[in-house]
Amino acid sequence: MPNVTNQVSLEKAQKNFIHVGAAEKKHTGMGRKPTDMDVREEDWRLLDLQKDNVEKPQRGINYADSYPIYDTTVLYYWRETYWRKLNS
């Protein structure tokens, strides 16, 4: 499988979704409607770069190789168990 990178940052994608309903404007109208199974966690919030310790993308580095694979829920930046919060 080819290495595919995000075209927009998580911060920008969240803002785009609020304004146009998609992570990127070119994908507006292409997603499915939410179902009853699509429930947002009560504590979820928008990413805050002043508060959240997120990695800075660098060309040639596959950050997924450094993610903890045993429990992917530690990747949720809004939770107290966020792995980069615990490591900072």
VMD Tcl script that builds the backbone (N, CA, C; Angstrom):
set m [mol new atoms 264]
animate dup $m
set s [atomselect $m all]
$s set {name element resname resid chain x y z} {
  {N N MET 1 A 0.841 -1.168 0.000}
  {CA C MET 1 A 0.000 0.000 0.000}
  {C C MET 1 A 0.893 1.240 0.000}
  {N N PRO 2 A 0.598 2.219 -0.832}
  {CA C PRO 2 A 1.425 3.421 -0.886}
  {C C PRO 2 A 1.279 4.242 0.388}
  {N N ASN 3 A 2.318 4.994 0.721}
  {CA C ASN 3 A 2.283 5.868 1.881}
  {C C ASN 3 A 1.435 7.089 1.547}
  {N N VAL 4 A 0.276 7.200 2.196}
  {CA C VAL 4 A -0.647 8.303 1.938}
  {C C VAL 4 A -0.648 9.208 3.166}
  {N N THR 5 A -0.400 10.484 2.940}
  {CA C THR 5 A -0.397 11.422 4.052}
  {C C THR 5 A -1.651 12.275 4.013}
  {N N ASN 6 A -1.992 12.826 5.171}
  {CA C ASN 6 A -3.125 13.744 5.233}
  {C C ASN 6 A -2.773 14.999 4.448}
  {N N GLN 7 A -3.754 15.519 3.757}
  {CA C GLN 7 A -3.535 16.737 2.984}
  {C C GLN 7 A -3.756 17.982 3.833}
  {N N VAL 8 A -4.509 17.844 4.915}
  {CA C VAL 8 A -4.749 18.961 5.828}
  {C C VAL 8 A -4.478 18.474 7.252}
  {N N SER 9 A -4.135 19.391 8.130}
  {CA C SER 9 A -3.893 19.035 9.525}
  {C C SER 9 A -5.216 18.706 10.211}
  {N N LEU 10 A -5.128 18.046 11.354}
  {CA C LEU 10 A -6.330 17.747 12.128}
  {C C LEU 10 A -7.029 19.035 12.528}
  {N N GLU 11 A -6.270 20.032 12.946}
  {CA C GLU 11 A -6.860 21.312 13.338}
  {C C GLU 11 A -7.651 21.931 12.178}
  {N N LYS 12 A -7.054 21.962 10.995}
  {CA C LYS 12 A -7.709 22.533 9.816}
  {C C LYS 12 A -8.905 21.682 9.392}
  {N N ALA 13 A -8.765 20.361 9.456}
  {CA C ALA 13 A -9.862 19.475 9.073}
  {C C ALA 13 A -11.068 19.671 9.982}
  {N N GLN 14 A -10.839 19.854 11.281}
  {CA C GLN 14 A -11.946 20.087 12.201}
  {C C GLN 14 A -12.646 21.403 11.871}
  {N N LYS 15 A -11.880 22.437 11.603}
  {CA C LYS 15 A -12.472 23.737 11.245}
  {C C LYS 15 A -13.235 23.638 9.930}
  {N N ASN 16 A -12.654 22.952 8.943}
  {CA C ASN 16 A -13.346 22.753 7.666}
  {C C ASN 16 A -14.671 22.024 7.876}
  {N N PHE 17 A -14.663 20.993 8.721}
  {CA C PHE 17 A -15.872 20.208 8.937}
  {C C PHE 17 A -16.981 21.073 9.524}
  {N N ILE 18 A -16.617 21.962 10.439}
  {CA C ILE 18 A -17.608 22.869 11.019}
  {C C ILE 18 A -18.215 23.758 9.934}
  {N N HIS 19 A -17.376 24.242 9.022}
  {CA C HIS 19 A -17.830 25.210 8.021}
  {C C HIS 19 A -18.430 24.590 6.760}
  {N N VAL 20 A -17.875 23.465 6.283}
  {CA C VAL 20 A -18.349 22.893 5.014}
  {C C VAL 20 A -18.829 21.451 5.118}
  {N N GLY 21 A -18.710 20.829 6.298}
  {CA C GLY 21 A -19.194 19.464 6.471}
  {C C GLY 21 A -18.255 18.383 5.997}
  {N N ALA 22 A -16.993 18.731 5.740}
  {CA C ALA 22 A -16.001 17.754 5.300}
  {C C ALA 22 A -14.607 18.233 5.726}
  {N N ALA 23 A -13.675 17.306 5.848}
  {CA C ALA 23 A -12.320 17.654 6.258}
  {C C ALA 23 A -11.627 18.540 5.222}
  {N N GLU 24 A -11.958 18.322 3.948}
  {CA C GLU 24 A -11.429 19.145 2.864}
  {C C GLU 24 A -12.604 19.614 2.009}
  {N N LYS 25 A -12.547 20.841 1.553}
  {CA C LYS 25 A -13.643 21.405 0.755}
  {C C LYS 25 A -13.959 20.549 -0.464}
  {N N LYS 26 A -12.926 19.954 -1.073}
  {CA C LYS 26 A -13.153 19.149 -2.278}
  {C C LYS 26 A -13.957 17.880 -1.988}
  {N N HIS 27 A -14.108 17.514 -0.707}
  {CA C HIS 27 A -14.875 16.319 -0.340}
  {C C HIS 27 A -16.269 16.648 0.179}
  {N N THR 28 A -16.677 17.900 0.102}
  {CA C THR 28 A -17.993 18.304 0.576}
  {C C THR 28 A -19.075 17.482 -0.133}
  {N N GLY 29 A -19.980 16.916 0.655}
  {CA C GLY 29 A -21.085 16.126 0.104}
  {C C GLY 29 A -20.735 14.690 -0.223}
  {N N MET 30 A -19.505 14.264 0.003}
  {CA C MET 30 A -19.089 12.917 -0.370}
  {C C MET 30 A -19.190 11.911 0.777}
  {N N GLY 31 A -19.354 12.389 1.999}
  {CA C GLY 31 A -19.416 11.492 3.156}
  {C C GLY 31 A -20.814 10.972 3.401}
  {N N ARG 32 A -20.908 9.982 4.253}
  {CA C ARG 32 A -22.219 9.441 4.611}
  {C C ARG 32 A -22.793 10.241 5.777}
  {N N LYS 33 A -24.079 10.160 5.948}
  {CA C LYS 33 A -24.757 10.805 7.070}
  {C C LYS 33 A -24.462 10.001 8.344}
  {N N PRO 34 A -24.382 10.662 9.494}
  {CA C PRO 34 A -24.157 9.931 10.752}
  {C C PRO 34 A -25.313 8.978 11.050}
  {N N THR 35 A -24.984 7.898 11.720}
  {CA C THR 35 A -26.001 6.941 12.158}
  {C C THR 35 A -26.129 7.027 13.680}
  {N N ASP 36 A -27.051 6.284 14.246}
  {CA C ASP 36 A -27.209 6.246 15.697}
  {C C ASP 36 A -25.971 5.673 16.392}
  {N N MET 37 A -25.160 4.946 15.649}
  {CA C MET 37 A -23.933 4.365 16.213}
  {C C MET 37 A -22.803 5.389 16.286}
  {N N ASP 38 A -22.930 6.493 15.593}
  {CA C ASP 38 A -21.901 7.536 15.573}
  {C C ASP 38 A -22.159 8.509 16.722}
  {N N VAL 39 A -21.606 8.176 17.874}
  {CA C VAL 39 A -21.828 8.971 19.072}
  {C C VAL 39 A -20.507 9.628 19.479}
  {N N ARG 40 A -20.546 10.922 19.661}
  {CA C ARG 40 A -19.354 11.662 20.088}
  {C C ARG 40 A -19.184 11.487 21.601}
  {N N GLU 41 A -17.956 11.248 22.028}
  {CA C GLU 41 A -17.697 11.137 23.463}
  {C C GLU 41 A -18.054 12.444 24.160}
  {N N GLU 42 A -18.565 12.338 25.351}
  {CA C GLU 42 A -19.012 13.509 26.102}
  {C C GLU 42 A -17.884 14.529 26.301}
  {N N ASP 43 A -16.667 14.068 26.528}
  {CA C ASP 43 A -15.544 14.976 26.795}
  {C C ASP 43 A -14.800 15.428 25.541}
  {N N TRP 44 A -15.239 14.972 24.353}
  {CA C TRP 44 A -14.551 15.360 23.123}
  {C C TRP 44 A -14.600 16.878 22.964}
  {N N ARG 45 A -13.520 17.415 22.393}
  {CA C ARG 45 A -13.438 18.845 22.112}
  {C C ARG 45 A -12.537 19.036 20.907}
  {N N LEU 46 A -12.599 20.213 20.323}
  {CA C LEU 46 A -11.705 20.536 19.219}
  {C C LEU 46 A -10.264 20.522 19.694}
  {N N LEU 47 A -9.380 20.199 18.797}
  {CA C LEU 47 A -7.949 20.242 19.076}
  {C C LEU 47 A -7.544 21.675 19.407}
  {N N ASP 48 A -6.714 21.828 20.415}
  {CA C ASP 48 A -6.207 23.139 20.827}
  {C C ASP 48 A -4.683 23.066 20.826}
  {N N LEU 49 A -4.055 23.659 19.817}
  {CA C LEU 49 A -2.598 23.554 19.681}
  {C C LEU 49 A -1.849 24.226 20.829}
  {N N GLN 50 A -2.508 25.115 21.558}
  {CA C GLN 50 A -1.877 25.734 22.717}
  {C C GLN 50 A -1.880 24.786 23.915}
  {N N LYS 51 A -2.772 23.829 23.913}
  {CA C LYS 51 A -2.975 22.938 25.059}
  {C C LYS 51 A -2.523 21.506 24.787}
  {N N ASP 52 A -2.745 21.037 23.565}
  {CA C ASP 52 A -2.520 19.632 23.234}
  {C C ASP 52 A -1.131 19.407 22.645}
  {N N ASN 53 A -0.447 18.427 23.155}
  {CA C ASN 53 A 0.894 18.075 22.710}
  {C C ASN 53 A 0.784 17.150 21.489}
  {N N VAL 54 A 0.786 17.742 20.300}
  {CA C VAL 54 A 0.717 16.945 19.079}
  {C C VAL 54 A 2.033 17.068 18.321}
  {N N GLU 55 A 2.382 16.016 17.625}
  {CA C GLU 55 A 3.652 16.012 16.895}
  {C C GLU 55 A 3.618 16.987 15.732}
  {N N LYS 56 A 4.750 17.525 15.418}
  {CA C LYS 56 A 4.898 18.420 14.274}
  {C C LYS 56 A 5.342 17.567 13.082}
  {N N PRO 57 A 4.552 17.524 12.024}
  {CA C PRO 57 A 4.910 16.701 10.871}
  {C C PRO 57 A 6.252 17.101 10.273}
  {N N GLN 58 A 7.031 16.100 9.910}
  {CA C GLN 58 A 8.309 16.318 9.243}
  {C C GLN 58 A 8.398 15.359 8.073}
  {N N ARG 59 A 8.826 15.878 6.937}
  {CA C ARG 59 A 8.922 15.077 5.720}
  {C C ARG 59 A 9.797 13.837 5.960}
  {N N GLY 60 A 9.288 12.689 5.499}
  {CA C GLY 60 A 10.048 11.448 5.564}
  {C C GLY 60 A 9.889 10.666 6.858}
  {N N ILE 61 A 9.119 11.181 7.804}
  {CA C ILE 61 A 8.919 10.475 9.068}
  {C C ILE 61 A 7.499 9.925 9.109}
  {N N ASN 62 A 7.386 8.619 9.338}
  {CA C ASN 62 A 6.079 7.983 9.462}
  {C C ASN 62 A 5.735 7.922 10.946}
  {N N TYR 63 A 4.932 8.877 11.404}
  {CA C TYR 63 A 4.620 8.973 12.824}
  {C C TYR 63 A 3.832 7.777 13.326}
  {N N ALA 64 A 3.093 7.117 12.465}
  {CA C ALA 64 A 2.323 5.947 12.891}
  {C C ALA 64 A 3.240 4.858 13.441}
  {N N ASP 65 A 4.508 4.828 13.007}
  {CA C ASP 65 A 5.446 3.832 13.524}
  {C C ASP 65 A 5.750 4.054 15.002}
  {N N SER 66 A 5.531 5.261 15.512}
  {CA C SER 66 A 5.831 5.545 16.918}
  {C C SER 66 A 4.606 5.449 17.812}
  {N N TYR 67 A 3.424 5.240 17.234}
  {CA C TYR 67 A 2.208 5.182 18.040}
  {C C TYR 67 A 2.142 3.877 18.824}
  {N N PRO 68 A 1.619 3.942 20.027}
  {CA C PRO 68 A 1.440 2.705 20.797}
  {C C PRO 68 A 0.344 1.857 20.156}
  {N N ILE 69 A 0.661 0.639 19.772}
  {CA C ILE 69 A -0.313 -0.170 19.038}
  {C C ILE 69 A -1.160 -1.053 19.937}
  {N N TYR 70 A -0.821 -1.195 21.190}
  {CA C TYR 70 A -1.553 -2.076 22.088}
  {C C TYR 70 A -2.918 -1.505 22.466}
  {N N ASP 71 A -3.049 -0.193 22.510}
  {CA C ASP 71 A -4.318 0.443 22.886}
  {C C ASP 71 A -4.424 1.768 22.145}
  {N N THR 72 A -5.102 1.764 21.028}
  {CA C THR 72 A -5.164 2.978 20.212}
  {C C THR 72 A -6.004 4.084 20.844}
  {N N THR 73 A -6.746 3.788 21.904}
  {CA C THR 73 A -7.517 4.846 22.549}
  {C C THR 73 A -6.611 5.878 23.222}
  {N N VAL 74 A -5.347 5.551 23.436}
  {CA C VAL 74 A -4.432 6.539 24.024}
  {C C VAL 74 A -4.047 7.608 22.998}
  {N N LEU 75 A -4.500 7.465 21.757}
  {CA C LEU 75 A -4.260 8.479 20.729}
  {C C LEU 75 A -5.289 9.607 20.786}
  {N N TYR 76 A -6.310 9.491 21.626}
  {CA C TYR 76 A -7.378 10.491 21.707}
  {C C TYR 76 A -6.907 11.654 22.566}
  {N N TYR 77 A -6.577 12.762 21.942}
  {CA C TYR 77 A -5.955 13.911 22.607}
  {C C TYR 77 A -6.819 14.532 23.703}
  {N N TRP 78 A -8.112 14.337 23.685}
  {CA C TRP 78 A -9.007 14.956 24.667}
  {C C TRP 78 A -9.120 14.131 25.952}
  {N N ARG 79 A -8.591 12.911 25.945}
  {CA C ARG 79 A -8.680 12.056 27.128}
  {C C ARG 79 A -7.497 12.273 28.066}
  {N N GLU 80 A -7.731 11.994 29.321}
  {CA C GLU 80 A -6.657 12.088 30.320}
  {C C GLU 80 A -5.559 11.058 30.046}
  {N N THR 81 A -5.877 10.000 29.331}
  {CA C THR 81 A -4.915 8.937 29.039}
  {C C THR 81 A -4.136 9.163 27.745}
  {N N TYR 82 A -4.269 10.347 27.140}
  {CA C TYR 82 A -3.552 10.647 25.884}
  {C C TYR 82 A -2.065 10.407 26.067}
  {N N TRP 83 A -1.475 9.605 25.221}
  {CA C TRP 83 A -0.094 9.165 25.394}
  {C C TRP 83 A 0.910 10.287 25.376}
  {N N ARG 84 A 0.705 11.324 24.561}
  {CA C ARG 84 A 1.666 12.426 24.510}
  {C C ARG 84 A 1.521 13.349 25.715}
  {N N LYS 85 A 0.350 13.340 26.336}
  {CA C LYS 85 A 0.164 14.097 27.574}
  {C C LYS 85 A 0.957 13.421 28.680}
  {N N LEU 86 A 0.880 12.111 28.712}
  {CA C LEU 86 A 1.580 11.363 29.745}
  {C C LEU 86 A 3.094 11.411 29.555}
  {N N ASN 87 A 3.540 11.614 28.304}
  {CA C ASN 87 A 4.975 11.629 28.009}
  {C C ASN 87 A 5.564 13.037 27.985}
  {N N SER 88 A 4.763 14.050 28.271}
  {CA C SER 88 A 5.292 15.415 28.184}
  {C C SER 88 A 5.607 15.989 29.551}
}
mol reanalyze $m
mol bondsrecalc $m
mol representation Tube
mol addrep $m
